[in-house]
């Protein structure tokens, strides 16, 4: 920084203000410092800077999701990134993979002094957050409502969206509808299956429990589950797949069985190339990128000192008919 100050012919304090994006520096001085920093290939040491700053900020936030490879969580990450970039804040992201210790992952992020945390809960209870919350560390949950922790949360209308998805199949004439759901430990999975049951009840239809499969955790398991459901004469005429990987597995199984133009299908969550399959896959699409952006804005508000009571913000979904959900029963 002293070299930058000497080359730009300004004080060390001016360089510090420009580097830390503080107010009170004229555009002319800012440009001189920026040119000098570029000429010297200067890179600020953010860790050392955070130790000197009175607020202890590290200009980083944490993002813990179920699986960073899942397109849904990748879109959430992008929404967070859109907001963080404008503030010059970096994102540290990691996957929980459900089998990992969520509390331990959160603790490791806290130890690295990230300024706040965005969390997609996977554990059955988030009461462990009490210590971090008492210290004033901001935490915002995304996609799933936490249990045992009173924090801001940004979610989709999972139950209502699932009800609309199944009602769409019923409107196409289906009465024999199967449902494939994710782990029953997840609140989103439970809400979506409740939405399925509500739609069936609203239409006066009985649920065949043999056609309701929960705890289907992967594309491969969904493929195998749909194959089993479609074996034999007594089989459903339509499927509701309550997660994007489960929808992909259902598409694979139906195609390999030659039933893709015979069995109705509506999935929860959109996924890449769903519109170019034959038939195109009808889905309830979540606004994942928007969810991530809203959650990031809420987190930055907390980091900036907001003390209003935690809020639960619901982002609406959109039913996108593409062909598979409009197939009538044979």
N, C-alpha and C positions, 0 to 999 in steps of 0.2 A: 504493500500500500504506500510505503514511503517512496518507492521508485515511481509509482504512478503519480503521486502528488508532485514529485520533483519535475517529471516530464510535462505534466499538465500545468505546472506553475500555480498550484492551489495548495491549500492547507490539507493536512492529513484528515481533519474533521470533515472537510468537503468531500474528499474521496469516500469516507465512511458513509456519509449521508447518501451519496449517489449509489454506492454499492448496496446499501440497505433500503434503497427506494424511499427515503424519508423526504418529507416536504421541506421547502425553504431553500432550495437550490435553483438558481436561474437556468433556463434552457441552454444558455451559452456555456455556462460552467459545466453543466451535465454533459454536453456534447464534447467538451475538452477532456473531461475525465474519461468518458467512454472511449474516445479515440486513443488516449494514452494507454488504457487498459487493454484494448485490442492490440495495440502495437507491441506491448510487452507480454502479450498472452497471459494476462493476469487472471487468476481464478480465485474467488474468495473462499476462505475456509469457513464454511457455515457452522461447523461444529464449534470451532473456537469462537466464532462470532456470537453464537447463542450463549456461551459462558459469560461473555462480557455484557450482553444486553440485559437490561433490567427486567424485561418480561420473560427471559429465558426461552424465547421462541427459537425453533430450529428450522422453520419454513418447510416442514414436512408434515404430512398426515398419513395415517394408516388406513388400509382397506383390507378387511378380511371377508372373503366370500367362500361359498361352498366349493366352487371349482372354477379357476380362472379360464379354463379351456372351454367351458360351456358358453355358447354364444349369448345367452341371456346375461350372465355375469360379466362377460366381456363388454356388453353394451352399457351395463351399469358403470363399469370402470371408465368407459369413454365419457359418459356424462359427468362423472366426478372430475375427470381430467380437463374437460372443457372449462369448468369453473375454477379449478385449482391453477391452471395455466395463467389465467388472467391476474391472479394474485402472486405469481411467481413462486408457487408452492409445489414441491415435489410429492409424489405419491409412492408409498411403500405398500405393495400389494402381495397377498399370499392366499393360498387355498387352505381350507380347513379339512376338506375331504371327509367330513363327518366322523371318521374314526379317530381323528386327531383330538387332542385335548384343547378344546376351545379356550378355556380359562388360561392355560399355559401360553397359548399363542397370543392372547390379549396381554398377558403380563410381559411377554418378550417385546411387544410393541411399546408398551409403557416404559420399559427399561431403556429403550432406544430414544426416549424423550420425543416421540412424535407429538405434535401440538394437539392432535385430536384423533378420534377413531371412528370410522364407518364400519359397521359390523352387520353381516348377514348371519343371524343366530342359527346354529346347528345343534347345540346342546339343549337338553330338555329344560334347563334352568339357567338364568343369567344373574342370579343373586350374587354370584362372585364379583360382580361389577361394583358392589357397594364400596369397597375400599378405594377404587379409582375415582368413583363419583364423589366421595367425600373429599378427596384431594382437589376437586375442581376440574378434573380432566374431562373434557367434553366427549361424549359418546352419542352417536346417532345410529339407530338400527334401520336397515333397509330390507325390504322384501318380506321379512317375517317379524311379527310382534314378539318382543322379548317377554320372558316370564320371570317375575321376581325382581325386575329393574324398571324404574320409572324414568324413561328417557324418551326423546323424540323418536318417532318412527315414520317411515315412508313406505307405504305398501300399495298393492293393487287391490281391486275389489274382487278377490278370489272367489268368494262364495257366489256372489251375484253373477259374475262372469261365467262360472261353470254352469249355473242354472240356465243362463241364456244359451250356452253352447248345446246343452242337452235338449232344451226346448226347440232348438233349431233342427235337431235330428227328428224329434217328435213331429214337428211341422212337416217334415219330408215324408211322413207316414210310418216311421219306425215305432214299434212297440216293444221289440226284443233288443234291448240296448245293454251292452256290457260297459264296464268302467274299469280302467287300469290306473292305479294311483301309486304315488311315491311313498316313502317311508311314513308310517303313521305317527312317528315321533315328531314330524314337522307340522307346524300349525297350518302352513299353506296347503299341504296334502290333505289334512283333515277338513279344512274349509272347502276345498274343491270337491271332495267326495260328498260333503253335506249338500253342496249345490246340486250335485247329480241327483241325490235322493229327493231334494225339494222339487226339482223339475219333474221327476217321475210321479211324485205325490200330487203335484199341481194338475197333472194330466190324468190322474186316477189310475196310474199304471203301477203294477206290483214290481218290486225289484227282485230279480232272480239272483239270490246270493251266490250261486255257483258262477255267475258271470261278473262278480265284483272281486277284483284282485288288488289288494294293497301290498305295500312293501316291495314293489317292483322297482329296483334301484338302478337299472342301467338299460342301455339300448339292447344289449344281448338278452337280458332277462325279459324285456318287453317282447322281443321277437319270439322267444320260446313260449311266453304266456299266450300270445295271440295264436300261435300255432296250436296250442292245446285247446284254446277256446273254440277254434274253428274245425276241430276234429270231431267227426260224428254228425249225425243227422240233427240232433237238438243243439242248434247253435244260434248265437245272436245275429241279427241282421245289421247291426251298427255298433260302433265303438266310440267311446269317449276316452281319450288318452290325456291324463291330467298333468303332463310335463313334456317339454320339447323332446328329450331323448326317448321318452316312451312313445311319443308320436312317430319318431324316426323308426324305432323298432317295429311298430305296428305297420308302417308303410312297407318295410322290408318283408315282413311275414306275409302280408296280403299279396304283395307282388309275386313272391315265390310260390304262393298257393294259387295264383291266378285269380284272386278274388278282389283285386283293386278296383274293378268297375262294378262290383256286385255288393260289397259291404260298405255302408256309410261310415265316415270317419270325421270326427272333429277333434282337434288337438288344442291343448292349452299351451301357449307360448308359440311364437313364430320361430322359424329357423331358416337358414340360408337355403335357397333353391326350392323352397316349398311350393313356389308358384310355377316352377317349370316341370314338375313331375306330371305324370299322366295317370289319373287326373291330378290337378293342382290340389293341394291340401288345405282344406278349410280350417282356420284356426281362430282362437281368441288371442289376439296379440296384446301383449303388455307393452307399455311405453318405458322400456328398461332404461334407455338413455336419459329420458326425462326424469325418471325416478332417481338416477344417480346424481343428476344435476341439482334437483331439489334437495336431496339429502346433503350434498356438499354445501349448498347455500345455508341450510339450517345449521350445519356444523360450524361454518365460518361465523355465523351470527353468534353462536355460543362462544366461540373463541374470542369474539370481539366484545363479550361481556353481557350478552342478552340473559336476563333473569326471568323471563316469562315462563309460566308453567309448560312442561313438555307437551307436545302436540302429536296427534296421530293424523297424518296426511294421506288421503286415499287418492291414488292416481287411476283414472278410469281406463278400461280396456276397450278394444274394438274387435267386433266379430268380422272376419274377412272371409266371405264365401268364395271358394275357388273351384269347386266341383265335387270334392270327396264328401262334403257334408250335405250335398244336395242329391245324392244317389238315392232313389226310392228303394224300399224293400222289394226283394225278388218276389 
